[in-house]
Amino acid sequence: MTTPGRNEPQTLKDAHDVAASTRPLPGASLSTWLKWRQANARMYRAVSDVDRFHHHEIRYWVAHEDGKAEELAARIRAEKSDAS
């Protein structure tokens, strides 16, 4: 179990605010989006252990970000194999 540090989000709202403020610009590379999605999943996972009132909703966001990261990783792999 990972818990957020002092300067890290402690609630679902905090986590949403961080995700929104760190969102890559449109047109950013797939690898940038992948790193952002992976970081969001880690952040939501940590917050789900602290904000117990929103635990199930936060777990949805963990799964959502993990799923989007998996899609991006697959696209990156596909582009690499197409280039070879």
N, CA, C and O atoms as a Maestro MAE file, in Angstrom:
{
 s_m_m2io_version
 :::
 2.0.0
}

f_m_ct {
 s_m_title
 :::
 protein
 m_atom[336] {
  # First column is atom index #
  i_m_mmod_type
  r_m_x_coord
  r_m_y_coord
  r_m_z_coord
  i_m_residue_number
  s_m_chain_name
  s_m_pdb_residue_name
  s_m_pdb_atom_name
  i_m_atomic_number
  :::
  1 25 0.842 -1.175 0.000 1 A "MET " " N  " 7
  2 3 0.000 0.000 0.000 1 A "MET " " CA " 6
  3 2 0.888 1.239 0.000 1 A "MET " " C  " 6
  4 15 1.804 1.357 0.814 1 A "MET " " O  " 8
  5 25 0.613 2.151 -0.910 2 A "THR " " N  " 7
  6 3 1.351 3.393 -0.999 2 A "THR " " CA " 6
  7 2 0.446 4.527 -0.571 2 A "THR " " C  " 6
  8 15 -0.690 4.630 -1.036 2 A "THR " " O  " 8
  9 25 0.938 5.374 0.306 3 A "THR " " N  " 7
  10 3 0.135 6.534 0.700 3 A "THR " " CA " 6
  11 2 0.811 7.794 0.202 3 A "THR " " C  " 6
  12 15 2.037 7.853 0.110 3 A "THR " " O  " 8
  13 25 0.017 8.800 -0.119 4 A "PRO " " N  " 7
  14 3 0.595 10.042 -0.619 4 A "PRO " " CA " 6
  15 2 1.451 10.733 0.440 4 A "PRO " " C  " 6
  16 15 1.203 10.600 1.638 4 A "PRO " " O  " 8
  17 25 2.453 11.467 -0.016 5 A "GLY " " N  " 7
  18 3 3.272 12.270 0.887 5 A "GLY " " CA " 6
  19 2 2.544 13.550 1.264 5 A "GLY " " C  " 6
  20 15 1.413 13.780 0.837 5 A "GLY " " O  " 8
  21 25 3.187 14.365 2.049 6 A "ARG " " N  " 7
  22 3 2.562 15.587 2.555 6 A "ARG " " CA " 6
  23 2 2.088 16.536 1.464 6 A "ARG " " C  " 6
  24 15 1.011 17.122 1.580 6 A "ARG " " O  " 8
  25 25 2.862 16.694 0.422 7 A "ASN " " N  " 7
  26 3 2.522 17.654 -0.635 7 A "ASN " " CA " 6
  27 2 1.812 16.996 -1.810 7 A "ASN " " C  " 6
  28 15 1.712 17.583 -2.888 7 A "ASN " " O  " 8
  29 25 1.325 15.790 -1.603 8 A "GLU " " N  " 7
  30 3 0.621 15.068 -2.655 8 A "GLU " " CA " 6
  31 2 -0.872 15.058 -2.354 8 A "GLU " " C  " 6
  32 15 -1.281 15.283 -1.215 8 A "GLU " " O  " 8
  33 25 -1.687 14.798 -3.373 9 A "PRO " " N  " 7
  34 3 -3.142 14.836 -3.174 9 A "PRO " " CA " 6
  35 2 -3.599 13.866 -2.084 9 A "PRO " " C  " 6
  36 15 -3.081 12.758 -1.950 9 A "PRO " " O  " 8
  37 25 -4.584 14.320 -1.313 10 A "GLN " " N  " 7
  38 3 -5.127 13.511 -0.229 10 A "GLN " " CA " 6
  39 2 -6.581 13.120 -0.468 10 A "GLN " " C  " 6
  40 15 -7.114 12.250 0.221 10 A "GLN " " O  " 8
  41 25 -7.224 13.764 -1.446 11 A "THR " " N  " 7
  42 3 -8.636 13.501 -1.726 11 A "THR " " CA " 6
  43 2 -8.830 13.312 -3.226 11 A "THR " " C  " 6
  44 15 -7.953 13.629 -4.029 11 A "THR " " O  " 8
  45 25 -9.993 12.791 -3.580 12 A "LEU " " N  " 7
  46 3 -10.329 12.634 -4.993 12 A "LEU " " CA " 6
  47 2 -10.284 13.975 -5.705 12 A "LEU " " C  " 6
  48 15 -9.749 14.074 -6.810 12 A "LEU " " O  " 8
  49 25 -10.843 15.013 -5.081 13 A "LYS " " N  " 7
  50 3 -10.828 16.339 -5.700 13 A "LYS " " CA " 6
  51 2 -9.396 16.810 -5.923 13 A "LYS " " C  " 6
  52 15 -9.074 17.330 -6.992 13 A "LYS " " O  " 8
  53 25 -8.538 16.635 -4.930 14 A "ASP " " N  " 7
  54 3 -7.125 17.013 -5.079 14 A "ASP " " CA " 6
  55 2 -6.499 16.279 -6.267 14 A "ASP " " C  " 6
  56 15 -5.781 16.877 -7.069 14 A "ASP " " O  " 8
  57 25 -6.777 14.991 -6.370 15 A "ALA " " N  " 7
  58 3 -6.198 14.187 -7.452 15 A "ALA " " CA " 6
  59 2 -6.697 14.665 -8.813 15 A "ALA " " C  " 6
  60 15 -5.922 14.766 -9.765 15 A "ALA " " O  " 8
  61 25 -7.994 14.959 -8.899 16 A "HIS " " N  " 7
  62 3 -8.526 15.491 -10.158 16 A "HIS " " CA " 6
  63 2 -7.851 16.820 -10.508 16 A "HIS " " C  " 6
  64 15 -7.528 17.068 -11.669 16 A "HIS " " O  " 8
  65 25 -7.642 17.661 -9.512 17 A "ASP " " N  " 7
  66 3 -6.991 18.959 -9.749 17 A "ASP " " CA " 6
  67 2 -5.566 18.768 -10.271 17 A "ASP " " C  " 6
  68 15 -5.141 19.467 -11.191 17 A "ASP " " O  " 8
  69 25 -4.834 17.830 -9.686 18 A "VAL " " N  " 7
  70 3 -3.463 17.557 -10.144 18 A "VAL " " CA " 6
  71 2 -3.488 17.019 -11.565 18 A "VAL " " C  " 6
  72 15 -2.705 17.449 -12.411 18 A "VAL " " O  " 8
  73 25 -4.387 16.079 -11.828 19 A "ALA " " N  " 7
  74 3 -4.471 15.502 -13.176 19 A "ALA " " CA " 6
  75 2 -4.778 16.589 -14.207 19 A "ALA " " C  " 6
  76 15 -4.175 16.616 -15.280 19 A "ALA " " O  " 8
  77 25 -5.705 17.474 -13.887 20 A "ALA " " N  " 7
  78 3 -6.073 18.537 -14.822 20 A "ALA " " CA " 6
  79 2 -4.921 19.516 -15.038 20 A "ALA " " C  " 6
  80 15 -4.700 19.988 -16.153 20 A "ALA " " O  " 8
  81 25 -4.196 19.815 -13.974 21 A "SER " " N  " 7
  82 3 -3.126 20.814 -14.088 21 A "SER " " CA " 6
  83 2 -1.875 20.273 -14.764 21 A "SER " " C  " 6
  84 15 -1.034 21.050 -15.218 21 A "SER " " O  " 8
  85 25 -1.740 18.964 -14.838 22 A "THR " " N  " 7
  86 3 -0.539 18.373 -15.453 22 A "THR " " CA " 6
  87 2 -0.826 17.761 -16.817 22 A "THR " " C  " 6
  88 15 0.066 17.193 -17.446 22 A "THR " " O  " 8
  89 25 -2.062 17.876 -17.271 23 A "ARG " " N  " 7
  90 3 -2.469 17.269 -18.550 23 A "ARG " " CA " 6
  91 2 -1.593 17.787 -19.696 23 A "ARG " " C  " 6
  92 15 -1.391 18.995 -19.826 23 A "ARG " " O  " 8
  93 25 -1.078 16.883 -20.517 24 A "PRO " " N  " 7
  94 3 -0.265 17.321 -21.662 24 A "PRO " " CA " 6
  95 2 -1.079 18.157 -22.645 24 A "PRO " " C  " 6
  96 15 -2.305 18.060 -22.708 24 A "PRO " " O  " 8
  97 25 -0.380 18.962 -23.391 25 A "LEU " " N  " 7
  98 3 -1.043 19.780 -24.408 25 A "LEU " " CA " 6
  99 2 -1.510 18.909 -25.567 25 A "LEU " " C  " 6
  100 15 -0.909 17.871 -25.843 25 A "LEU " " O  " 8
  101 25 -2.572 19.321 -26.246 26 A "PRO " " N  " 7
  102 3 -2.990 18.574 -27.448 26 A "PRO " " CA " 6
  103 2 -1.804 18.472 -28.409 26 A "PRO " " C  " 6
  104 15 -1.041 19.423 -28.579 26 A "PRO " " O  " 8
  105 25 -1.670 17.333 -29.015 27 A "GLY " " N  " 7
  106 3 -0.557 17.129 -29.947 27 A "GLY " " CA " 6
  107 2 0.702 16.604 -29.291 27 A "GLY " " C  " 6
  108 15 1.701 16.369 -29.972 27 A "GLY " " O  " 8
  109 25 0.675 16.413 -27.958 28 A "ALA " " N  " 7
  110 3 1.852 15.857 -27.278 28 A "ALA " " CA " 6
  111 2 2.081 14.428 -27.777 28 A "ALA " " C  " 6
  112 15 1.159 13.775 -28.265 28 A "ALA " " O  " 8
  113 25 3.297 13.962 -27.651 29 A "SER " " N  " 7
  114 3 3.647 12.620 -28.132 29 A "SER " " CA " 6
  115 2 2.890 11.549 -27.343 29 A "SER " " C  " 6
  116 15 2.451 11.773 -26.215 29 A "SER " " O  " 8
  117 25 2.754 10.389 -27.968 30 A "LEU " " N  " 7
  118 3 2.089 9.276 -27.294 30 A "LEU " " CA " 6
  119 2 2.834 8.892 -26.017 30 A "LEU " " C  " 6
  120 15 2.209 8.535 -25.019 30 A "LEU " " O  " 8
  121 25 4.155 8.962 -26.044 31 A "SER " " N  " 7
  122 3 4.913 8.595 -24.846 31 A "SER " " CA " 6
  123 2 4.665 9.586 -23.706 31 A "SER " " C  " 6
  124 15 4.660 9.195 -22.539 31 A "SER " " O  " 8
  125 25 4.462 10.855 -24.033 32 A "THR " " N  " 7
  126 3 4.128 11.851 -23.010 32 A "THR " " CA " 6
  127 2 2.769 11.535 -22.393 32 A "THR " " C  " 6
  128 15 2.605 11.576 -21.174 32 A "THR " " O  " 8
  129 25 1.799 11.218 -23.246 33 A "TRP " " N  " 7
  130 3 0.468 10.849 -22.756 33 A "TRP " " CA " 6
  131 2 0.535 9.579 -21.922 33 A "TRP " " C  " 6
  132 15 -0.138 9.475 -20.896 33 A "TRP " " O  " 8
  133 25 1.342 8.608 -22.353 34 A "LEU " " N  " 7
  134 3 1.481 7.358 -21.608 34 A "LEU " " CA " 6
  135 2 2.032 7.626 -20.211 34 A "LEU " " C  " 6
  136 15 1.499 7.117 -19.225 34 A "LEU " " O  " 8
  137 25 3.082 8.413 -20.124 35 A "LYS " " N  " 7
  138 3 3.673 8.735 -18.819 35 A "LYS " " CA " 6
  139 2 2.662 9.446 -17.927 35 A "LYS " " C  " 6
  140 15 2.607 9.188 -16.725 35 A "LYS " " O  " 8
  141 25 1.859 10.344 -18.511 36 A "TRP " " N  " 7
  142 3 0.847 11.074 -17.743 36 A "TRP " " CA " 6
  143 2 -0.223 10.118 -17.216 36 A "TRP " " C  " 6
  144 15 -0.611 10.196 -16.050 36 A "TRP " " O  " 8
  145 25 -0.693 9.222 -18.072 37 A "ARG " " N  " 7
  146 3 -1.719 8.251 -17.655 37 A "ARG " " CA " 6
  147 2 -1.171 7.339 -16.550 37 A "ARG " " C  " 6
  148 15 -1.870 7.060 -15.576 37 A "ARG " " O  " 8
  149 25 0.066 6.880 -16.695 38 A "GLN " " N  " 7
  150 3 0.664 6.003 -15.686 38 A "GLN " " CA " 6
  151 2 0.826 6.732 -14.350 38 A "GLN " " C  " 6
  152 15 0.579 6.165 -13.286 38 A "GLN " " O  " 8
  153 25 1.247 8.003 -14.426 39 A "ALA " " N  " 7
  154 3 1.392 8.799 -13.203 39 A "ALA " " CA " 6
  155 2 0.033 9.010 -12.533 39 A "ALA " " C  " 6
  156 15 -0.076 8.954 -11.308 39 A "ALA " " O  " 8
  157 25 -0.999 9.253 -13.341 40 A "ASN " " N  " 7
  158 3 -2.340 9.421 -12.786 40 A "ASN " " CA " 6
  159 2 -2.797 8.148 -12.089 40 A "ASN " " C  " 6
  160 15 -3.353 8.210 -10.993 40 A "ASN " " O  " 8
  161 25 -2.573 7.002 -12.708 41 A "ALA " " N  " 7
  162 3 -2.982 5.733 -12.099 41 A "ALA " " CA " 6
  163 2 -2.294 5.543 -10.751 41 A "ALA " " C  " 6
  164 15 -2.932 5.139 -9.779 41 A "ALA " " O  " 8
  165 25 -0.991 5.833 -10.691 42 A "ARG " " N  " 7
  166 3 -0.257 5.712 -9.420 42 A "ARG " " CA " 6
  167 2 -0.819 6.680 -8.382 42 A "ARG " " C  " 6
  168 15 -0.996 6.319 -7.218 42 A "ARG " " O  " 8
  169 25 -1.097 7.913 -8.812 43 A "MET " " N  " 7
  170 3 -1.619 8.920 -7.900 43 A "MET " " CA " 6
  171 2 -2.985 8.505 -7.353 43 A "MET " " C  " 6
  172 15 -3.207 8.544 -6.143 43 A "MET " " O  " 8
  173 25 -3.902 8.107 -8.243 44 A "TYR " " N  " 7
  174 3 -5.228 7.690 -7.794 44 A "TYR " " CA " 6
  175 2 -5.139 6.472 -6.874 44 A "TYR " " C  " 6
  176 15 -5.877 6.375 -5.894 44 A "TYR " " O  " 8
  177 25 -4.234 5.545 -7.193 45 A "ARG " " N  " 7
  178 3 -4.072 4.349 -6.362 45 A "ARG " " CA " 6
  179 2 -3.669 4.751 -4.948 45 A "ARG " " C  " 6
  180 15 -4.211 4.225 -3.976 45 A "ARG " " O  " 8
  181 25 -2.727 5.671 -4.827 46 A "ALA " " N  " 7
  182 3 -2.283 6.132 -3.505 46 A "ALA " " CA " 6
  183 2 -3.415 6.854 -2.770 46 A "ALA " " C  " 6
  184 15 -3.616 6.644 -1.574 46 A "ALA " " O  " 8
  185 25 -4.144 7.695 -3.482 47 A "VAL " " N  " 7
  186 3 -5.231 8.461 -2.851 47 A "VAL " " CA " 6
  187 2 -6.368 7.533 -2.416 47 A "VAL " " C  " 6
  188 15 -7.053 7.823 -1.435 47 A "VAL " " O  " 8
  189 25 -6.574 6.440 -3.120 48 A "SER " " N  " 7
  190 3 -7.675 5.529 -2.760 48 A "SER " " CA " 6
  191 2 -7.477 4.926 -1.373 48 A "SER " " C  " 6
  192 15 -8.444 4.511 -0.733 48 A "SER " " O  " 8
  193 25 -6.243 4.876 -0.909 49 A "ASP " " N  " 7
  194 3 -5.971 4.349 0.426 49 A "ASP " " CA " 6
  195 2 -6.154 5.404 1.514 49 A "ASP " " C  " 6
  196 15 -6.210 5.070 2.697 49 A "ASP " " O  " 8
  197 25 -6.246 6.672 1.123 50 A "VAL " " N  " 7
  198 3 -6.365 7.763 2.084 50 A "VAL " " CA " 6
  199 2 -7.794 8.307 2.132 50 A "VAL " " C  " 6
  200 15 -8.358 8.479 3.213 50 A "VAL " " O  " 8
  201 25 -8.371 8.573 0.980 51 A "ASP " " N  " 7
  202 3 -9.731 9.129 0.900 51 A "ASP " " CA " 6
  203 2 -10.720 7.961 0.861 51 A "ASP " " C  " 6
  204 15 -11.239 7.606 -0.197 51 A "ASP " " O  " 8
  205 25 -10.967 7.378 2.023 52 A "ARG " " N  " 7
  206 3 -11.801 6.175 2.105 52 A "ARG " " CA " 6
  207 2 -13.254 6.458 1.731 52 A "ARG " " C  " 6
  208 15 -13.956 5.552 1.281 52 A "ARG " " O  " 8
  209 25 -13.717 7.688 1.907 53 A "PHE " " N  " 7
  210 3 -15.098 8.031 1.562 53 A "PHE " " CA " 6
  211 2 -15.342 7.858 0.065 53 A "PHE " " C  " 6
  212 15 -16.442 7.491 -0.350 53 A "PHE " " O  " 8
  213 25 -14.309 8.126 -0.748 54 A "HIS " " N  " 7
  214 3 -14.427 8.036 -2.204 54 A "HIS " " CA " 6
  215 2 -13.676 6.829 -2.775 54 A "HIS " " C  " 6
  216 15 -13.397 6.777 -3.972 54 A "HIS " " O  " 8
  217 25 -13.352 5.860 -1.912 55 A "HIS " " N  " 7
  218 3 -12.502 4.736 -2.308 55 A "HIS " " CA " 6
  219 2 -12.960 4.062 -3.611 55 A "HIS " " C  " 6
  220 15 -12.149 3.860 -4.515 55 A "HIS " " O  " 8
  221 25 -14.232 3.719 -3.714 56 A "HIS " " N  " 7
  222 3 -14.703 2.984 -4.892 56 A "HIS " " CA " 6
  223 2 -14.672 3.850 -6.144 56 A "HIS " " C  " 6
  224 15 -14.339 3.358 -7.222 56 A "HIS " " O  " 8
  225 25 -15.007 5.109 -6.025 57 A "GLU " " N  " 7
  226 3 -14.930 6.020 -7.171 57 A "GLU " " CA " 6
  227 2 -13.477 6.196 -7.612 57 A "GLU " " C  " 6
  228 15 -13.182 6.226 -8.807 57 A "GLU " " O  " 8
  229 25 -12.587 6.310 -6.653 58 A "ILE " " N  " 7
  230 3 -11.166 6.463 -6.992 58 A "ILE " " CA " 6
  231 2 -10.648 5.201 -7.668 58 A "ILE " " C  " 6
  232 15 -9.844 5.284 -8.597 58 A "ILE " " O  " 8
  233 25 -11.098 4.032 -7.214 59 A "ARG " " N  " 7
  234 3 -10.671 2.789 -7.860 59 A "ARG " " CA " 6
  235 2 -11.131 2.754 -9.320 59 A "ARG " " C  " 6
  236 15 -10.444 2.199 -10.178 59 A "ARG " " O  " 8
  237 25 -12.296 3.349 -9.598 60 A "TYR " " N  " 7
  238 3 -12.728 3.481 -10.997 60 A "TYR " " CA " 6
  239 2 -11.677 4.268 -11.772 60 A "TYR " " C  " 6
  240 15 -11.303 3.873 -12.877 60 A "TYR " " O  " 8
  241 25 -11.195 5.374 -11.208 61 A "TRP " " N  " 7
  242 3 -10.219 6.212 -11.901 61 A "TRP " " CA " 6
  243 2 -8.891 5.490 -12.075 61 A "TRP " " C  " 6
  244 15 -8.209 5.686 -13.081 61 A "TRP " " O  " 8
  245 25 -8.516 4.661 -11.111 62 A "VAL " " N  " 7
  246 3 -7.301 3.842 -11.267 62 A "VAL " " CA " 6
  247 2 -7.457 2.942 -12.492 62 A "VAL " " C  " 6
  248 15 -6.576 2.890 -13.349 62 A "VAL " " O  " 8
  249 25 -8.587 2.234 -12.566 63 A "ALA " " N  " 7
  250 3 -8.830 1.325 -13.693 63 A "ALA " " CA " 6
  251 2 -8.909 2.088 -15.010 63 A "ALA " " C  " 6
  252 15 -8.404 1.623 -16.032 63 A "ALA " " O  " 8
  253 25 -9.541 3.256 -14.988 64 A "HIS " " N  " 7
  254 3 -9.663 4.076 -16.196 64 A "HIS " " CA " 6
  255 2 -8.284 4.473 -16.711 64 A "HIS " " C  " 6
  256 15 -7.984 4.300 -17.893 64 A "HIS " " O  " 8
  257 25 -7.450 5.001 -15.827 65 A "GLU " " N  " 7
  258 3 -6.113 5.449 -16.240 65 A "GLU " " CA " 6
  259 2 -5.241 4.270 -16.651 65 A "GLU " " C  " 6
  260 15 -4.482 4.377 -17.614 65 A "GLU " " O  " 8
  261 25 -5.336 3.143 -15.938 66 A "ASP " " N  " 7
  262 3 -4.579 1.949 -16.337 66 A "ASP " " CA " 6
  263 2 -5.006 1.484 -17.729 66 A "ASP " " C  " 6
  264 15 -4.164 1.124 -18.551 66 A "ASP " " O  " 8
  265 25 -6.309 1.493 -17.990 67 A "GLY " " N  " 7
  266 3 -6.820 1.078 -19.301 67 A "GLY " " CA " 6
  267 2 -6.337 1.986 -20.414 67 A "GLY " " C  " 6
  268 15 -5.909 1.513 -21.467 67 A "GLY " " O  " 8
  269 25 -6.406 3.291 -20.185 68 A "LYS " " N  " 7
  270 3 -5.930 4.250 -21.197 68 A "LYS " " CA " 6
  271 2 -4.429 4.088 -21.420 68 A "LYS " " C  " 6
  272 15 -3.957 4.197 -22.552 68 A "LYS " " O  " 8
  273 25 -3.675 3.827 -20.351 69 A "ALA " " N  " 7
  274 3 -2.227 3.614 -20.486 69 A "ALA " " CA " 6
  275 2 -1.948 2.362 -21.311 69 A "ALA " " C  " 6
  276 15 -1.046 2.354 -22.149 69 A "ALA " " O  " 8
  277 25 -2.714 1.315 -21.078 70 A "GLU " " N  " 7
  278 3 -2.533 0.084 -21.860 70 A "GLU " " CA " 6
  279 2 -2.828 0.329 -23.338 70 A "GLU " " C  " 6
  280 15 -2.109 -0.169 -24.204 70 A "GLU " " O  " 8
  281 25 -3.879 1.093 -23.630 71 A "GLU " " N  " 7
  282 3 -4.200 1.427 -25.028 71 A "GLU " " CA " 6
  283 2 -3.063 2.205 -25.683 71 A "GLU " " C  " 6
  284 15 -2.687 1.929 -26.821 71 A "GLU " " O  " 8
  285 25 -2.523 3.177 -24.958 72 A "LEU " " N  " 7
  286 3 -1.419 3.973 -25.500 72 A "LEU " " CA " 6
  287 2 -0.180 3.115 -25.726 72 A "LEU " " C  " 6
  288 15 0.490 3.247 -26.751 72 A "LEU " " O  " 8
  289 25 0.127 2.238 -24.777 73 A "ALA " " N  " 7
  290 3 1.296 1.355 -24.921 73 A "ALA " " CA " 6
  291 2 1.134 0.467 -26.150 73 A "ALA " " C  " 6
  292 15 2.099 0.228 -26.877 73 A "ALA " " O  " 8
  293 25 -0.074 -0.017 -26.382 74 A "ALA " " N  " 7
  294 3 -0.330 -0.855 -27.561 74 A "ALA " " CA " 6
  295 2 -0.151 -0.047 -28.841 74 A "ALA " " C  " 6
  296 15 0.409 -0.547 -29.816 74 A "ALA " " O  " 8
  297 25 -0.621 1.195 -28.844 75 A "ARG " " N  " 7
  298 3 -0.444 2.059 -30.031 75 A "ARG " " CA " 6
  299 2 1.025 2.329 -30.298 75 A "ARG " " C  " 6
  300 15 1.466 2.320 -31.447 75 A "ARG " " O  " 8
  301 25 1.782 2.570 -29.236 76 A "ILE " " N  " 7
  302 3 3.216 2.825 -29.388 76 A "ILE " " CA " 6
  303 2 3.910 1.589 -29.960 76 A "ILE " " C  " 6
  304 15 4.733 1.695 -30.870 76 A "ILE " " O  " 8
  305 25 3.572 0.414 -29.418 77 A "ARG " " N  " 7
  306 3 4.160 -0.841 -29.939 77 A "ARG " " CA " 6
  307 2 3.793 -1.036 -31.399 77 A "ARG " " C  " 6
  308 15 4.641 -1.425 -32.203 77 A "ARG " " O  " 8
  309 25 2.528 -0.769 -31.757 78 A "ALA " " N  " 7
  310 3 2.076 -0.934 -33.141 78 A "ALA " " CA " 6
  311 2 2.829 0.013 -34.072 78 A "ALA " " C  " 6
  312 15 3.227 -0.382 -35.167 78 A "ALA " " O  " 8
  313 25 3.024 1.244 -33.649 79 A "GLU " " N  " 7
  314 3 3.739 2.210 -34.496 79 A "GLU " " CA " 6
  315 2 5.190 1.789 -34.680 79 A "GLU " " C  " 6
  316 15 5.757 1.949 -35.761 79 A "GLU " " O  " 8
  317 25 5.794 1.249 -33.617 80 A "LYS " " N  " 7
  318 3 7.188 0.801 -33.719 80 A "LYS " " CA " 6
  319 2 7.299 -0.387 -34.670 80 A "LYS " " C  " 6
  320 15 8.246 -0.477 -35.451 80 A "LYS " " O  " 8
  321 25 6.329 -1.296 -34.601 81 A "SER " " N  " 7
  322 3 6.404 -2.473 -35.481 81 A "SER " " CA " 6
  323 2 6.095 -2.086 -36.933 81 A "SER " " C  " 6
  324 15 6.628 -2.695 -37.861 81 A "SER " " O  " 8
  325 25 5.243 -1.085 -37.132 82 A "ASP " " N  " 7
  326 3 4.953 -0.604 -38.492 82 A "ASP " " CA " 6
  327 2 6.171 0.088 -39.112 82 A "ASP " " C  " 6
  328 15 6.382 0.037 -40.324 82 A "ASP " " O  " 8
  329 25 6.966 0.733 -38.255 83 A "ALA " " N  " 7
  330 3 8.140 1.465 -38.734 83 A "ALA " " CA " 6
  331 2 9.278 0.514 -39.096 83 A "ALA " " C  " 6
  332 15 10.175 0.892 -39.850 83 A "ALA " " O  " 8
  333 25 9.260 -0.708 -38.577 84 A "SER " " N  " 7
  334 3 10.366 -1.622 -38.879 84 A "SER " " CA " 6
  335 2 10.172 -2.416 -40.121 84 A "SER " " C  " 6
  336 15 11.032 -3.219 -40.481 84 A "SER " " O  " 8
  :::
 }
 m_bond[335] {
  # First column is bond index #
  i_m_from
  i_m_to
  i_m_order
  :::
  1 1 2 1
  2 2 3 1
  3 3 4 2
  4 3 5 1
  5 5 6 1
  6 6 7 1
  7 7 8 2
  8 7 9 1
  9 9 10 1
  10 10 11 1
  11 11 12 2
  12 11 13 1
  13 13 14 1
  14 14 15 1
  15 15 16 2
  16 15 17 1
  17 17 18 1
  18 18 19 1
  19 19 20 2
  20 19 21 1
  21 21 22 1
  22 22 23 1
  23 23 24 2
  24 23 25 1
  25 25 26 1
  26 26 27 1
  27 27 28 2
  28 27 29 1
  29 29 30 1
  30 30 31 1
  31 31 32 2
  32 31 33 1
  33 33 34 1
  34 34 35 1
  35 35 36 2
  36 35 37 1
  37 37 38 1
  38 38 39 1
  39 39 40 2
  40 39 41 1
  41 41 42 1
  42 42 43 1
  43 43 44 2
  44 43 45 1
  45 45 46 1
  46 46 47 1
  47 47 48 2
  48 47 49 1
  49 49 50 1
  50 50 51 1
  51 51 52 2
  52 51 53 1
  53 53 54 1
  54 54 55 1
  55 55 56 2
  56 55 57 1
  57 57 58 1
  58 58 59 1
  59 59 60 2
  60 59 61 1
  61 61 62 1
  62 62 63 1
  63 63 64 2
  64 63 65 1
  65 65 66 1
  66 66 67 1
  67 67 68 2
  68 67 69 1
  69 69 70 1
  70 70 71 1
  71 71 72 2
  72 71 73 1
  73 73 74 1
  74 74 75 1
  75 75 76 2
  76 75 77 1
  77 77 78 1
  78 78 79 1
  79 79 80 2
  80 79 81 1
  81 81 82 1
  82 82 83 1
  83 83 84 2
  84 83 85 1
  85 85 86 1
  86 86 87 1
  87 87 88 2
  88 87 89 1
  89 89 90 1
  90 90 91 1
  91 91 92 2
  92 91 93 1
  93 93 94 1
  94 94 95 1
  95 95 96 2
  96 95 97 1
  97 97 98 1
  98 98 99 1
  99 99 100 2
  100 99 101 1
  101 101 102 1
  102 102 103 1
  103 103 104 2
  104 103 105 1
  105 105 106 1
  106 106 107 1
  107 107 108 2
  108 107 109 1
  109 109 110 1
  110 110 111 1
  111 111 112 2
  112 111 113 1
  113 113 114 1
  114 114 115 1
  115 115 116 2
  116 115 117 1
  117 117 118 1
  118 118 119 1
  119 119 120 2
  120 119 121 1
  121 121 122 1
  122 122 123 1
  123 123 124 2
  124 123 125 1
  125 125 126 1
  126 126 127 1
  127 127 128 2
  128 127 129 1
  129 129 130 1
  130 130 131 1
  131 131 132 2
  132 131 133 1
  133 133 134 1
  134 134 135 1
  135 135 136 2
  136 135 137 1
  137 137 138 1
  138 138 139 1
  139 139 140 2
  140 139 141 1
  141 141 142 1
  142 142 143 1
  143 143 144 2
  144 143 145 1
  145 145 146 1
  146 146 147 1
  147 147 148 2
  148 147 149 1
  149 149 150 1
  150 150 151 1
  151 151 152 2
  152 151 153 1
  153 153 154 1
  154 154 155 1
  155 155 156 2
  156 155 157 1
  157 157 158 1
  158 158 159 1
  159 159 160 2
  160 159 161 1
  161 161 162 1
  162 162 163 1
  163 163 164 2
  164 163 165 1
  165 165 166 1
  166 166 167 1
  167 167 168 2
  168 167 169 1
  169 169 170 1
  170 170 171 1
  171 171 172 2
  172 171 173 1
  173 173 174 1
  174 174 175 1
  175 175 176 2
  176 175 177 1
  177 177 178 1
  178 178 179 1
  179 179 180 2
  180 179 181 1
  181 181 182 1
  182 182 183 1
  183 183 184 2
  184 183 185 1
  185 185 186 1
  186 186 187 1
  187 187 188 2
  188 187 189 1
  189 189 190 1
  190 190 191 1
  191 191 192 2
  192 191 193 1
  193 193 194 1
  194 194 195 1
  195 195 196 2
  196 195 197 1
  197 197 198 1
  198 198 199 1
  199 199 200 2
  200 199 201 1
  201 201 202 1
  202 202 203 1
  203 203 204 2
  204 203 205 1
  205 205 206 1
  206 206 207 1
  207 207 208 2
  208 207 209 1
  209 209 210 1
  210 210 211 1
  211 211 212 2
  212 211 213 1
  213 213 214 1
  214 214 215 1
  215 215 216 2
  216 215 217 1
  217 217 218 1
  218 218 219 1
  219 219 220 2
  220 219 221 1
  221 221 222 1
  222 222 223 1
  223 223 224 2
  224 223 225 1
  225 225 226 1
  226 226 227 1
  227 227 228 2
  228 227 229 1
  229 229 230 1
  230 230 231 1
  231 231 232 2
  232 231 233 1
  233 233 234 1
  234 234 235 1
  235 235 236 2
  236 235 237 1
  237 237 238 1
  238 238 239 1
  239 239 240 2
  240 239 241 1
  241 241 242 1
  242 242 243 1
  243 243 244 2
  244 243 245 1
  245 245 246 1
  246 246 247 1
  247 247 248 2
  248 247 249 1
  249 249 250 1
  250 250 251 1
  251 251 252 2
  252 251 253 1
  253 253 254 1
  254 254 255 1
  255 255 256 2
  256 255 257 1
  257 257 258 1
  258 258 259 1
  259 259 260 2
  260 259 261 1
  261 261 262 1
  262 262 263 1
  263 263 264 2
  264 263 265 1
  265 265 266 1
  266 266 267 1
  267 267 268 2
  268 267 269 1
  269 269 270 1
  270 270 271 1
  271 271 272 2
  272 271 273 1
  273 273 274 1
  274 274 275 1
  275 275 276 2
  276 275 277 1
  277 277 278 1
  278 278 279 1
  279 279 280 2
  280 279 281 1
  281 281 282 1
  282 282 283 1
  283 283 284 2
  284 283 285 1
  285 285 286 1
  286 286 287 1
  287 287 288 2
  288 287 289 1
  289 289 290 1
  290 290 291 1
  291 291 292 2
  292 291 293 1
  293 293 294 1
  294 294 295 1
  295 295 296 2
  296 295 297 1
  297 297 298 1
  298 298 299 1
  299 299 300 2
  300 299 301 1
  301 301 302 1
  302 302 303 1
  303 303 304 2
  304 303 305 1
  305 305 306 1
  306 306 307 1
  307 307 308 2
  308 307 309 1
  309 309 310 1
  310 310 311 1
  311 311 312 2
  312 311 313 1
  313 313 314 1
  314 314 315 1
  315 315 316 2
  316 315 317 1
  317 317 318 1
  318 318 319 1
  319 319 320 2
  320 319 321 1
  321 321 322 1
  322 322 323 1
  323 323 324 2
  324 323 325 1
  325 325 326 1
  326 326 327 1
  327 327 328 2
  328 327 329 1
  329 329 330 1
  330 330 331 1
  331 331 332 2
  332 331 333 1
  333 333 334 1
  334 334 335 1
  335 335 336 2
  :::
 }
}
